[in-house]
Amino acid sequence: MKEVRRIVVKVGSSTLTYDNGKPNIRRIEQLVRTISDLQNRGFEMVLVSSGAVAVGTAKLGLKERPRELAVKQAAAAVGQCELMHIYDKMFLEYGINVAQILLTRENIVDTEQRQNIHNTFTELTKIGVVPIINENDSVATAELKHIENFGDNDTLSAVVARMCEADLLVIFSDIDGLYDSDPRKNPQAKLISHVPVITSKVRKMAGGAGSSLGTGGMATKIGAAELCMDANIPMLVANGDKQGLLYDIVDGKQVGTLFSRNNE
């Protein structure tokens, strides 16, 4: 951690919202306060945030997450606006400016666009602004269809970590990390603290357990870990509901599951 300066933090819908899709203000406030404090401490913080469709669904008064693509896109547009309003207001309480960056696959695969985005990240972090990134769900239909554009925001966070040359990616989930079996079904499941290489055994353990609000699960986090490990970027999966977890991470305490070729 002594060599870590730039940290990408990814939070999913299950961390940011209640089961009814409405924003979990307590968790969001804890997240914002901690990121702001770490920014003041000298870290360069980048936030990848899910939750647009869930928040938009609740704000529009829909009874359940929409299945029709056009309605999902509408919910994403409304929800993204609401999320950024919340983030902007909360971060400003701590004197931190934020910037919204919405990405599609075309932005990443195009060399010129990719370089422009890299330059934007560099300038924003240089002047102390926290970039907040999401996939542009209102125009990028693949993720919403579950055909997987970036795969989901787990994969997006790994892509962002590579683009902004992060020193660490932290993915907050609704479970503590990777277990040797599904902890929701097996109370004797054991947490795997370190994964130095992605094997077929690791993929089998990932299983794909996820929540009803998100599109992720551990399987997509394994894909994100591969992207990070290929770029020598450590990735940590931990429970986003635990207070002070980011502090524990930057202070070098063992939490969650670390995906890294070296256990450092």
C-alpha positions as CSV (number, residue, x, y, z in Angstrom):
1,M,0.0,0.0,0.0
2,K,3.0,2.3,0.4
3,E,3.2,2.4,-3.4
4,V,-0.5,2.9,-4.0
5,R,-1.6,6.4,-5.0
6,R,-4.4,6.0,-7.5
7,I,-7.4,3.9,-6.4
8,V,-10.4,3.0,-8.5
9,V,-13.5,2.1,-6.3
10,K,-16.4,0.3,-7.9
11,V,-19.8,0.1,-6.1
12,G,-22.8,-1.9,-7.4
13,S,-26.5,-1.5,-7.2
14,S,-26.8,-3.7,-4.1
15,T,-24.4,-1.4,-2.2
16,L,-26.0,1.9,-3.3
17,T,-29.7,1.1,-3.2
18,Y,-32.3,-0.7,-1.0
19,D,-34.2,-3.7,-2.4
20,N,-36.9,-1.2,-3.6
21,G,-34.3,0.6,-5.7
22,K,-34.3,3.8,-3.7
23,P,-30.9,5.2,-2.8
24,N,-29.3,3.9,0.4
25,I,-28.3,7.4,1.7
26,R,-26.4,6.0,4.7
27,R,-24.1,3.9,2.5
28,I,-23.7,6.5,-0.1
29,E,-22.8,9.1,2.6
30,Q,-20.3,6.7,4.2
31,L,-18.7,6.1,0.8
32,V,-18.5,9.8,-0.2
33,R,-17.1,10.8,3.2
34,T,-14.4,8.1,3.1
35,I,-13.4,8.8,-0.5
36,S,-13.2,12.5,0.3
37,D,-11.0,11.9,3.3
38,L,-8.7,9.6,1.4
39,Q,-8.5,12.3,-1.4
40,N,-7.5,14.8,1.3
41,R,-4.9,12.3,2.6
42,G,-3.2,12.3,-0.8
43,F,-4.7,9.4,-2.7
44,E,-6.2,10.0,-6.2
45,M,-9.7,8.5,-6.1
46,V,-11.8,7.3,-9.0
47,L,-15.4,6.0,-8.5
48,V,-17.2,3.6,-10.8
49,S,-20.8,3.6,-9.8
50,S,-23.7,1.4,-10.8
51,G,-27.3,2.0,-9.8
52,A,-28.7,4.2,-12.5
53,V,-31.4,1.7,-13.7
54,A,-32.4,0.8,-10.1
55,V,-32.6,4.4,-8.9
56,G,-34.4,5.5,-12.1
57,T,-36.9,2.6,-11.7
58,A,-37.7,3.8,-8.1
59,K,-37.9,7.5,-9.1
60,L,-40.3,6.8,-12.0
61,G,-42.6,4.8,-9.6
62,L,-42.2,1.5,-11.5
63,K,-43.1,-1.5,-9.5
64,E,-40.2,-3.6,-10.7
65,R,-37.0,-3.3,-12.8
66,P,-38.3,-2.8,-16.4
67,R,-37.7,-5.6,-18.9
68,E,-38.4,-3.6,-22.1
69,L,-35.2,-2.1,-23.4
70,A,-36.6,1.4,-24.1
71,V,-38.0,1.6,-20.6
72,K,-34.7,0.5,-19.1
73,Q,-32.9,3.2,-21.1
74,A,-35.4,5.8,-19.8
75,A,-34.9,4.6,-16.2
76,A,-31.1,4.7,-16.7
77,A,-31.3,8.3,-17.9
78,V,-33.4,9.4,-15.0
79,G,-31.5,7.4,-12.4
80,Q,-28.1,8.6,-13.6
81,C,-29.2,12.2,-13.2
82,E,-30.5,11.5,-9.7
83,L,-27.3,9.6,-8.7
84,M,-25.0,12.5,-9.9
85,H,-27.2,15.0,-8.1
86,I,-26.7,13.0,-4.8
87,Y,-22.9,12.5,-5.4
88,D,-22.3,16.2,-6.4
89,K,-24.2,17.5,-3.3
90,M,-22.5,15.1,-0.9
91,F,-19.0,15.5,-2.2
92,L,-19.3,19.3,-2.1
93,E,-20.1,19.0,1.6
94,Y,-16.5,17.9,2.0
95,G,-15.1,20.4,-0.5
96,I,-14.5,17.8,-3.3
97,N,-15.5,18.5,-6.9
98,V,-16.7,15.5,-9.1
99,A,-16.9,14.9,-12.8
100,Q,-19.3,12.6,-14.6
101,I,-17.8,10.3,-17.4
102,L,-20.2,8.0,-19.2
103,L,-18.5,5.4,-21.4
104,T,-19.5,2.9,-24.2
105,R,-17.4,0.2,-25.7
106,E,-16.8,2.4,-28.8
107,N,-15.0,4.9,-26.5
108,I,-12.6,2.2,-25.4
109,V,-11.8,0.4,-28.6
110,D,-11.2,3.6,-30.6
111,T,-7.6,4.6,-30.1
112,E,-8.1,8.3,-30.3
113,Q,-11.1,8.3,-28.0
114,R,-9.3,6.1,-25.6
115,Q,-6.3,8.5,-25.5
116,N,-8.7,11.4,-25.0
117,I,-10.3,9.7,-22.0
118,H,-6.9,8.8,-20.6
119,N,-5.9,12.5,-20.8
120,T,-9.2,13.5,-19.1
121,F,-8.6,11.1,-16.2
122,T,-5.1,12.5,-15.9
123,E,-6.1,16.1,-15.8
124,L,-9.1,15.5,-13.4
125,T,-7.0,13.6,-10.9
126,K,-4.2,16.2,-11.2
127,I,-6.5,19.0,-10.1
128,G,-8.1,17.0,-7.3
129,V,-11.4,16.1,-9.0
130,V,-13.0,12.7,-8.4
131,P,-14.2,11.2,-11.7
132,I,-17.4,9.2,-11.4
133,I,-17.8,6.7,-14.2
134,N,-20.7,4.6,-15.4
135,E,-21.6,2.9,-18.6
136,N,-23.8,5.1,-20.8
137,D,-26.9,2.8,-20.3
138,S,-29.2,5.2,-22.1
139,V,-27.3,4.5,-25.4
140,A,-25.3,1.4,-24.8
141,T,-28.0,-1.3,-25.1
142,A,-25.8,-4.4,-24.8
143,E,-25.4,-4.4,-21.0
144,L,-29.1,-3.8,-20.5
145,K,-29.9,-6.8,-22.7
146,H,-27.4,-8.9,-20.6
147,I,-25.6,-9.6,-23.8
148,E,-22.7,-7.9,-22.0
149,N,-21.1,-4.8,-23.5
150,F,-18.4,-4.3,-21.0
151,G,-19.8,-7.4,-19.3
152,D,-21.2,-5.2,-16.5
153,N,-19.6,-2.5,-14.3
154,D,-17.2,-5.0,-12.8
155,T,-15.6,-5.3,-16.2
156,L,-15.9,-1.6,-16.8
157,S,-14.1,-0.9,-13.5
158,A,-11.2,-3.1,-14.6
159,V,-11.1,-1.3,-18.0
160,V,-11.1,2.1,-16.2
161,A,-8.4,0.9,-13.8
162,R,-6.2,0.1,-16.8
163,M,-7.0,3.3,-18.7
164,C,-6.2,5.6,-15.8
165,E,-3.2,3.4,-14.8
166,A,-4.5,2.8,-11.3
167,D,-2.4,1.2,-8.6
168,L,-5.4,-0.7,-7.0
169,L,-9.0,-1.6,-7.9
170,V,-11.5,-2.1,-5.1
171,I,-14.8,-3.7,-6.0
172,F,-17.5,-3.5,-3.3
173,S,-20.0,-6.3,-3.4
174,D,-22.7,-7.6,-1.1
175,I,-20.6,-10.4,0.2
176,D,-17.1,-10.5,1.8
177,G,-15.3,-11.8,-1.3
178,L,-14.6,-15.1,-3.0
179,Y,-15.6,-18.2,-1.1
180,D,-14.9,-21.9,-1.8
181,S,-18.7,-22.4,-2.1
182,D,-21.8,-20.2,-2.0
183,P,-22.0,-18.7,1.5
184,R,-25.7,-18.0,1.1
185,K,-26.3,-21.7,0.8
186,N,-23.4,-23.2,2.8
187,P,-22.7,-21.6,6.2
188,Q,-19.4,-23.5,6.4
189,A,-18.1,-21.8,3.2
190,K,-14.5,-20.4,3.7
191,L,-13.4,-17.0,2.4
192,I,-10.4,-17.1,0.0
193,S,-8.1,-14.3,1.1
194,H,-5.7,-14.3,-1.9
195,V,-5.9,-15.5,-5.5
196,P,-2.5,-15.4,-7.3
197,V,-3.7,-16.9,-10.5
198,I,-7.1,-17.5,-12.1
199,T,-7.6,-21.3,-12.6
200,S,-10.6,-23.5,-13.5
201,K,-11.0,-24.2,-9.8
202,V,-11.3,-20.5,-9.0
203,R,-13.9,-20.1,-11.8
204,K,-15.9,-22.9,-10.4
205,M,-15.8,-21.3,-6.9
206,A,-17.0,-18.0,-8.4
207,G,-20.2,-19.7,-9.4
208,G,-22.0,-16.5,-10.4
209,A,-24.0,-15.7,-7.3
210,G,-25.4,-12.2,-7.5
211,S,-28.2,-10.0,-6.3
212,S,-31.6,-9.3,-7.9
213,L,-30.6,-5.6,-8.4
214,G,-27.3,-6.1,-10.1
215,T,-26.1,-7.9,-13.2
216,G,-22.7,-8.9,-11.7
217,G,-21.9,-11.7,-9.2
218,M,-18.6,-13.3,-8.5
219,A,-18.2,-14.7,-12.0
220,T,-17.9,-11.2,-13.6
221,K,-15.5,-10.2,-10.9
222,I,-13.2,-13.1,-12.0
223,G,-13.2,-11.6,-15.5
224,A,-12.4,-8.2,-14.1
225,A,-9.6,-9.7,-12.0
226,E,-8.0,-11.2,-15.2
227,L,-8.0,-7.8,-16.9
228,C,-6.3,-6.3,-13.9
229,M,-3.8,-9.0,-13.3
230,D,-2.8,-8.9,-16.9
231,A,-1.9,-5.2,-16.3
232,N,-0.3,-6.0,-12.9
233,I,-3.0,-4.1,-11.1
234,P,-4.1,-5.7,-7.8
235,M,-7.8,-6.0,-7.4
236,L,-9.7,-6.5,-4.1
237,V,-13.3,-7.7,-3.7
238,A,-14.9,-6.8,-0.3
239,N,-18.2,-6.2,1.4
240,G,-19.4,-2.7,0.7
241,D,-21.7,-2.6,3.8
242,K,-18.8,-2.7,6.2
243,Q,-18.0,0.7,7.7
244,G,-14.4,1.9,7.4
245,L,-13.4,-0.8,5.0
246,L,-11.5,1.6,2.6
247,Y,-9.5,2.8,5.6
248,D,-8.6,-0.8,6.5
249,I,-7.6,-1.4,2.9
250,V,-5.3,1.6,2.6
251,D,-3.9,0.9,6.1
252,G,-2.8,-2.6,4.8
253,K,-5.2,-4.7,6.8
254,Q,-6.3,-8.1,5.3
255,V,-9.9,-7.8,4.1
256,G,-11.9,-9.5,1.4
257,T,-10.2,-11.4,-1.5
258,L,-7.1,-10.0,-3.1
259,F,-6.5,-10.9,-6.7
260,S,-2.8,-10.3,-7.3
261,R,0.2,-12.2,-8.6
262,N,2.0,-11.1,-5.5
263,N,0.4,-11.3,-2.0
264,E,1.4,-7.7,-1.2
